[in-house]
């Protein structure tokens, strides 16, 4: 799989990834805009704007006009918002890629942002926030990042705060778009059964006249943690949801690959260490997983679990113990010479590579894979390059990053549940 890159005079970047075996194609427009660019007065506007983009343009006045157009070609369309990016996509038969590009360009450049529609959508956003609040297994990640990034845009919920959502106006949307939605801060990616020449010509047709301007910058993450952190969100739940992890590195660090493999070893599947120790061996949780997440200037490796309220302390002890084994370089068994056996290392690598292969069978995922690299990273790597980076990681390098980052000064735990005894948990958060 290879990509082709073209930059227009207005700064817009076009990436094409021909996939000749497919009869479909996805068009993704991704902007370097997200919740970390917000203020207290407009927290949630990035996500709110994502909703409003589908509510009508001058050419297609209503949400029904847009949805009818896509339904009429049997296509799929949606959008997503993160802390650093916002994406809008249409997936359809390859013959309809021109319509997809036309529609997305229209939505981003000519959105009506009708005040009546804004007022109606406030209720939708509020209910989405309520959904997250009522789904602790999803919300625990937000609580965890609130702990590690504090009262900064990186620590705020992407969905926003209800009181702020109620006060956002049309003028706020216009000002926000004028601060970030420049073609120089945007990439259009086309992947699927379309030639590069056709895709580039179509993107030029609909995006070449988009005016360029300077965009605002985000505040950098400042890491000042010197001791373990704990945040408990009291909520009546049947399970206690926990997140335990460490501060690590940003996207451009070479340590991201050994950290990703380390996360797979700890909690990357049903044969991972923590799944076995926490769920299978002791029955302490229904779900347990570990992920390594990276931003432009920060990162973390974190384990998430839904735990029996009566056995929270047991689960925390087991997770911390597994962290401690790797941090201290202890053999997993008396017979083992290395803490990470060759077979375990090989399995973790194949787990990551296999998931990447499966993900990239879908043109929509292919678009996201390349768009995020284009906007957030210094260079774009094809899948075979990333797989080589993964293959080159040694057990010694994984143990090295564990020792470097699994330290008390970077250890954090967030909790959602009716768990009043913070002191008992605080005593456990020690590596």
C-alpha positions as CSV (number, residue, x, y, z in Angstrom):
1,X,0.0,0.0,0.0
2,X,1.5,3.3,-1.1
3,X,0.3,6.9,-0.9
4,X,0.6,9.9,-3.2
5,X,0.8,13.5,-1.9
6,X,0.0,16.8,-3.6
7,X,-0.1,20.2,-2.0
8,X,-2.2,23.0,-3.5
9,X,-1.1,26.6,-3.6
10,X,-3.5,27.4,-0.7
11,X,-1.7,24.9,1.5
12,X,-4.3,22.1,1.3
13,X,-2.7,18.7,1.3
14,X,-4.2,15.9,-0.9
15,X,-3.3,12.2,-0.1
16,X,-4.5,9.4,-2.4
17,X,-4.2,5.7,-1.7
18,X,-5.4,3.7,-4.7
19,X,-6.9,0.3,-3.8
20,X,-7.7,-1.2,-7.2
21,X,-9.4,-4.3,-5.8
22,X,-12.1,-2.2,-4.2
23,X,-15.4,-1.0,-5.8
24,X,-15.8,1.6,-3.1
25,X,-13.9,4.7,-2.0
26,X,-13.8,6.9,1.1
27,X,-13.2,10.6,1.1
28,X,-12.0,12.0,4.4
29,X,-11.4,15.7,5.2
30,X,-9.4,16.0,8.4
31,X,-8.6,19.3,10.1
32,X,-6.0,20.0,12.7
33,X,-8.7,21.2,15.1
34,X,-9.9,19.7,18.3
35,X,-10.7,20.2,22.0
36,X,-7.2,21.2,23.0
37,X,-7.6,24.4,20.9
38,X,-10.6,25.5,23.0
39,X,-11.1,27.9,25.9
40,X,-13.3,27.6,28.9
41,X,-15.9,29.8,27.2
42,X,-16.2,27.5,24.1
43,X,-15.3,24.1,25.5
44,X,-17.1,21.5,23.3
45,X,-17.3,23.7,20.2
46,X,-15.1,21.4,18.1
47,X,-17.5,18.5,18.7
48,X,-20.6,20.8,18.4
49,X,-19.3,22.1,15.0
50,X,-18.9,18.5,13.8
51,X,-22.6,18.0,14.4
52,X,-23.6,21.4,12.7
53,X,-21.7,20.6,9.5
54,X,-24.4,18.1,8.6
55,X,-27.3,20.6,9.2
56,X,-27.4,22.3,5.9
57,X,-25.5,24.5,3.4
58,X,-26.5,27.2,1.0
59,X,-26.7,24.7,-1.8
60,X,-28.3,21.9,0.4
61,X,-30.3,23.8,2.9
62,X,-31.3,21.1,5.4
63,X,-29.9,18.0,7.1
64,X,-32.5,16.0,5.2
65,X,-31.1,17.3,1.9
66,X,-27.7,16.1,2.9
67,X,-28.8,12.7,4.3
68,X,-31.1,12.1,1.3
69,X,-28.2,12.7,-1.1
70,X,-26.0,10.1,0.6
71,X,-28.7,7.6,1.2
72,X,-29.6,7.9,-2.5
73,X,-26.2,6.5,-3.5
74,X,-26.2,3.9,-0.7
75,X,-23.3,5.7,1.0
76,X,-22.2,6.2,4.6
77,X,-21.2,9.5,6.2
78,X,-20.2,10.6,9.6
79,X,-17.7,12.6,11.5
80,X,-15.5,12.4,14.6
81,X,-13.7,14.8,17.0
82,X,-10.6,14.3,19.2
83,X,-8.3,16.5,21.2
84,X,-6.2,17.3,18.1
85,X,-8.2,16.5,15.0
86,X,-11.7,16.6,13.5
87,X,-12.7,14.5,10.6
88,X,-15.6,14.3,8.1
89,X,-16.0,11.4,5.7
90,X,-18.2,9.9,3.1
91,X,-17.8,6.3,1.9
92,X,-19.6,5.2,-1.3
93,X,-19.3,3.3,-4.5
94,X,-16.1,4.6,-6.3
95,X,-18.2,6.0,-9.1
96,X,-19.7,8.5,-6.7
97,X,-16.4,9.9,-5.3
98,X,-17.0,13.2,-7.1
99,X,-20.3,13.7,-5.3
100,X,-18.6,12.9,-1.9
101,X,-15.9,15.5,-2.5
102,X,-18.4,18.1,-3.6
103,X,-20.6,17.5,-0.5
104,X,-17.7,17.6,2.0
105,X,-16.2,20.8,0.4
106,X,-19.7,22.4,0.6
107,X,-20.1,21.4,4.2
108,X,-16.8,22.9,5.3
109,X,-17.0,26.0,3.2
110,X,-20.7,26.9,3.0
111,X,-22.3,25.6,6.2
112,X,-25.4,27.7,7.1
113,X,-24.9,27.3,10.9
114,X,-28.5,28.3,11.3
115,X,-29.3,29.6,14.7
116,X,-32.5,27.6,15.0
117,X,-30.6,24.4,14.1
118,X,-28.0,25.3,16.7
119,X,-30.6,25.6,19.4
120,X,-32.1,22.2,18.5
121,X,-28.7,20.5,18.4
122,X,-27.9,21.7,21.9
123,X,-30.3,19.1,23.2
124,X,-28.7,16.4,21.1
125,X,-25.2,17.3,22.5
126,X,-26.5,17.4,26.0
127,X,-28.0,13.9,25.6
128,X,-24.7,12.7,24.2
129,X,-22.9,14.0,27.3
130,X,-25.5,12.2,29.4
131,X,-24.8,9.0,27.5
132,X,-21.1,9.2,28.3
133,X,-21.8,10.0,31.9
134,X,-24.0,6.9,32.1
135,X,-21.4,4.7,30.4
136,X,-18.5,4.6,32.9
137,X,-16.5,2.1,30.8
138,X,-16.3,4.9,28.1
139,X,-16.1,7.8,30.5
140,X,-13.3,6.5,32.6
141,X,-10.8,7.6,29.9
142,X,-12.0,11.2,30.2
143,X,-11.7,11.1,34.0
144,X,-8.2,9.7,33.7
145,X,-7.1,12.5,31.3
146,X,-8.7,15.1,33.6
147,X,-6.4,13.7,36.3
148,X,-3.1,13.7,34.3
149,X,-3.7,17.0,32.3
150,X,-5.6,18.9,34.9
151,X,-7.7,22.0,34.3
152,X,-6.3,22.6,30.8
153,X,-7.8,22.0,27.3
154,X,-6.1,18.6,27.2
155,X,-7.8,17.6,30.5
156,X,-11.3,18.8,29.4
157,X,-14.0,16.5,27.9
158,X,-14.1,16.7,24.1
159,X,-17.9,16.7,24.3
160,X,-17.8,19.8,26.4
161,X,-19.7,21.1,29.5
162,X,-23.5,21.4,29.4
163,X,-23.5,25.0,30.6
164,X,-21.1,26.0,27.9
165,X,-23.0,24.1,25.2
166,X,-26.1,26.1,26.2
167,X,-24.3,29.4,25.6
168,X,-22.5,28.8,22.2
169,X,-23.7,31.1,19.4
170,X,-23.4,31.2,15.7
171,X,-20.8,33.9,16.0
172,X,-18.7,31.5,18.2
173,X,-18.8,28.9,15.4
174,X,-17.8,31.4,12.8
175,X,-14.9,32.7,14.9
176,X,-13.7,29.2,15.7
177,X,-13.7,28.1,12.0
178,X,-11.8,31.3,11.1
179,X,-9.1,30.4,13.7
180,X,-8.5,26.8,12.5
181,X,-10.3,25.7,9.4
182,X,-7.7,27.0,6.9
183,X,-6.7,24.8,3.9
184,X,-3.1,24.9,5.3
185,X,-4.4,23.1,8.4
186,X,-6.5,20.5,6.4
187,X,-5.8,17.4,4.5
188,X,-8.2,15.6,2.1
189,X,-7.6,11.8,1.8
190,X,-9.1,9.6,-0.9
191,X,-8.7,5.9,-0.6
192,X,-10.2,3.0,-2.6
193,X,-11.0,2.2,-6.2
194,X,-10.1,5.6,-7.6
195,X,-7.0,6.6,-9.5
196,X,-4.7,9.3,-8.1
197,X,-5.2,11.6,-11.2
198,X,-9.0,11.5,-10.9
199,X,-9.0,12.1,-7.1
200,X,-6.6,15.0,-7.3
201,X,-8.5,16.7,-10.1
202,X,-11.7,16.4,-8.2
203,X,-10.2,17.8,-4.9
204,X,-8.7,20.7,-6.8
205,X,-12.1,21.5,-8.4
206,X,-13.8,21.9,-5.1
207,X,-11.1,23.0,-2.6
208,X,-8.6,25.1,-4.7
209,X,-10.4,28.4,-4.0
210,X,-10.6,27.8,-0.3
211,X,-8.9,30.9,1.3
212,X,-5.8,30.4,3.3
213,X,-5.0,32.1,6.7
214,X,-2.8,31.7,9.7
215,X,-4.2,29.4,12.4
216,X,-4.0,29.5,16.2
217,X,-1.6,27.3,18.1
218,X,-2.4,25.1,21.1
219,X,-0.7,25.4,24.5
220,X,1.9,22.7,25.1
221,X,1.4,20.1,27.9
222,X,3.6,20.9,30.9
223,X,4.6,17.8,32.8
224,X,5.1,18.7,36.5
225,X,4.1,15.5,38.3
226,X,6.4,14.5,41.1
227,X,4.3,11.9,43.0
228,X,1.4,9.4,42.2
229,X,-2.0,10.9,41.4
230,X,-5.5,9.7,42.3
231,X,-8.9,11.0,41.2
232,X,-12.1,9.4,42.3
233,X,-15.5,10.3,40.7
234,X,-18.2,9.2,43.0
235,X,-21.1,7.6,41.1
236,X,-23.5,4.9,42.0
237,X,-22.6,2.0,39.7
238,X,-22.7,-1.8,39.8
239,X,-19.0,-1.9,38.8
240,X,-16.1,0.2,39.8
241,X,-14.2,1.4,36.7
242,X,-10.5,2.1,37.1
243,X,-7.7,3.4,35.0
244,X,-4.1,3.0,36.1
245,X,-1.1,4.1,34.1
246,X,1.9,6.3,33.5
247,X,2.9,9.4,31.6
248,X,5.1,8.5,28.7
249,X,6.1,10.1,25.4
250,X,4.7,12.1,22.4
251,X,4.0,10.8,18.9
252,X,7.4,11.6,17.5
253,X,9.3,9.6,20.1
254,X,11.0,6.4,18.9
255,X,9.8,4.9,22.2
256,X,6.2,4.7,20.9
257,X,6.8,1.3,19.3
258,X,8.3,-0.5,22.3
259,X,5.6,1.1,24.5
260,X,2.9,-0.1,22.2
261,X,4.3,-3.7,22.3
262,X,4.5,-3.4,26.1
263,X,0.9,-2.4,26.2
264,X,0.0,-5.5,24.1
265,X,2.0,-7.7,26.4
266,X,0.2,-6.3,29.5
267,X,-3.4,-6.1,28.2
268,X,-3.6,-6.5,24.5
269,X,-5.8,-9.5,24.2
270,X,-7.3,-12.5,26.0
271,X,-3.9,-14.1,26.4
272,X,-2.2,-11.0,27.8
273,X,-0.8,-10.9,31.3
274,X,-3.4,-8.7,32.9
275,X,-6.3,-10.4,31.2
276,X,-5.0,-13.7,32.6
277,X,-4.1,-12.5,36.1
278,X,-7.1,-10.2,36.7
279,X,-9.9,-11.9,34.9
280,X,-9.1,-15.5,34.2
281,X,-7.1,-16.4,37.3
282,X,-8.9,-14.4,39.9
283,X,-12.3,-13.3,38.4
284,X,-11.8,-9.7,39.5
285,X,-13.1,-8.0,36.4
286,X,-15.2,-8.4,33.3
287,X,-13.0,-6.3,31.0
288,X,-9.3,-5.4,31.4
289,X,-7.2,-3.9,28.7
290,X,-4.1,-1.8,28.3
291,X,-3.4,0.9,25.6
292,X,-0.5,3.2,24.7
293,X,-1.8,6.6,23.5
294,X,0.2,9.4,22.1
295,X,-0.4,13.1,21.4
296,X,1.8,15.7,19.7
297,X,3.5,16.6,23.0
298,X,2.4,14.0,25.6
299,X,1.5,10.3,26.0
300,X,0.4,7.7,28.4
301,X,0.3,3.9,28.9
302,X,-2.8,2.9,30.8
303,X,-4.8,-0.2,31.9
304,X,-8.6,0.0,32.2
305,X,-10.8,-2.4,34.1
306,X,-14.4,-2.8,35.3
307,X,-14.1,-4.4,38.7
308,X,-16.3,-5.9,41.5
309,X,-16.7,-3.1,44.0
310,X,-15.9,-5.4,46.9
311,X,-12.6,-6.4,45.2
312,X,-11.2,-3.1,43.9
313,X,-8.2,-3.2,46.1
314,X,-7.3,-6.7,45.0
315,X,-7.5,-5.7,41.3
316,X,-5.3,-2.7,41.8
317,X,-2.7,-4.7,43.7
318,X,-2.6,-7.2,40.8
319,X,-2.2,-4.5,38.1
320,X,0.5,-2.7,40.1
321,X,2.3,-6.0,40.7
322,X,2.5,-6.7,37.0
323,X,3.8,-3.2,36.3
324,X,6.3,-3.7,39.1
325,X,7.6,-6.9,37.6
326,X,8.5,-5.3,34.3
327,X,9.8,-2.1,35.9
328,X,12.1,-4.1,38.1
329,X,13.1,-6.5,35.4
330,X,12.0,-9.5,37.3
331,X,11.7,-12.9,35.6
332,X,8.0,-14.0,35.1
333,X,8.9,-17.4,36.4
334,X,11.8,-18.9,38.3
335,X,13.0,-20.8,35.2
336,X,12.9,-17.7,33.0
337,X,16.1,-15.8,32.3
338,X,14.4,-12.7,30.8
339,X,11.2,-11.1,32.0
340,X,9.8,-11.2,28.5
341,X,10.1,-14.5,26.7
342,X,10.8,-14.6,22.9
343,X,7.4,-16.3,22.4
344,X,5.6,-13.6,24.4
345,X,7.4,-10.8,22.4
346,X,6.6,-12.5,19.1
347,X,2.9,-12.9,20.0
348,X,2.6,-9.2,21.0
349,X,4.2,-8.0,17.8
350,X,1.9,-10.2,15.7
351,X,-1.1,-9.0,17.7
352,X,-0.3,-5.4,16.8
353,X,0.5,-6.1,13.2
354,X,-2.5,-8.4,12.7
355,X,-4.9,-5.7,14.0
356,X,-3.2,-3.2,11.7
357,X,-3.7,-5.4,8.7
358,X,-7.4,-6.0,9.5
359,X,-8.0,-2.3,10.1
360,X,-6.5,-1.4,6.7
361,X,-8.8,-3.6,4.8
362,X,-11.4,-0.8,5.1
363,X,-10.8,2.3,3.0
364,X,-12.2,4.5,5.8
365,X,-9.6,3.3,8.2
366,X,-6.9,3.7,5.5
367,X,-7.9,7.4,5.2
368,X,-7.7,7.9,8.9
369,X,-4.3,6.1,9.1
370,X,-2.7,8.5,6.6
371,X,-4.6,11.7,7.5
372,X,-3.6,11.6,11.1
373,X,0.1,11.1,10.2
374,X,-0.1,14.0,7.8
375,X,-1.5,16.4,10.3
376,X,0.2,15.3,13.5
377,X,3.5,13.6,12.7
378,X,6.7,14.7,11.0
379,X,6.6,12.0,8.3
380,X,4.1,9.6,6.8
381,X,5.0,5.9,7.1
382,X,3.4,3.2,5.0
383,X,2.2,0.1,6.9
384,X,5.2,-2.0,5.9
385,X,7.5,0.6,7.4
386,X,5.6,0.6,10.7
387,X,5.6,-3.2,10.7
388,X,9.4,-3.1,10.3
389,X,9.7,-0.7,13.2
390,X,7.6,-3.1,15.3
391,X,9.7,-6.1,14.2
392,X,12.9,-4.3,15.2
393,X,11.9,-3.8,18.8
394,X,13.8,-6.1,21.2
395,X,12.8,-7.4,24.6
396,X,15.7,-5.4,26.1
397,X,14.2,-2.2,24.6
398,X,10.8,-3.0,26.1
399,X,12.3,-3.6,29.5
400,X,14.3,-0.3,29.1
401,X,11.2,1.8,28.4
402,X,9.3,0.1,31.3
403,X,12.1,1.1,33.7
404,X,12.2,4.6,32.3
405,X,8.5,5.4,32.5
406,X,7.0,3.0,35.1
407,X,7.9,5.3,38.0
408,X,6.0,6.7,40.9
409,X,6.5,10.2,39.7
410,X,4.4,9.4,36.6
411,X,1.9,6.9,38.1
412,X,-1.8,7.9,38.1
413,X,-5.1,6.2,38.9
414,X,-8.7,7.4,38.1
415,X,-11.8,5.7,39.5
416,X,-15.5,5.9,38.8
417,X,-17.9,4.3,41.2
418,X,-19.5,4.5,44.6
419,X,-16.1,4.0,46.3
420,X,-15.7,6.5,49.2
421,X,-12.4,5.2,50.6
422,X,-9.8,7.1,48.7
423,X,-7.2,6.7,51.4
424,X,-7.1,2.9,51.0
425,X,-6.5,3.2,47.3
426,X,-4.0,6.0,47.7
427,X,-1.8,3.6,49.7
428,X,-1.8,1.1,46.8
429,X,-0.7,3.5,44.1
430,X,3.0,2.9,44.7
431,X,5.3,1.1,42.3
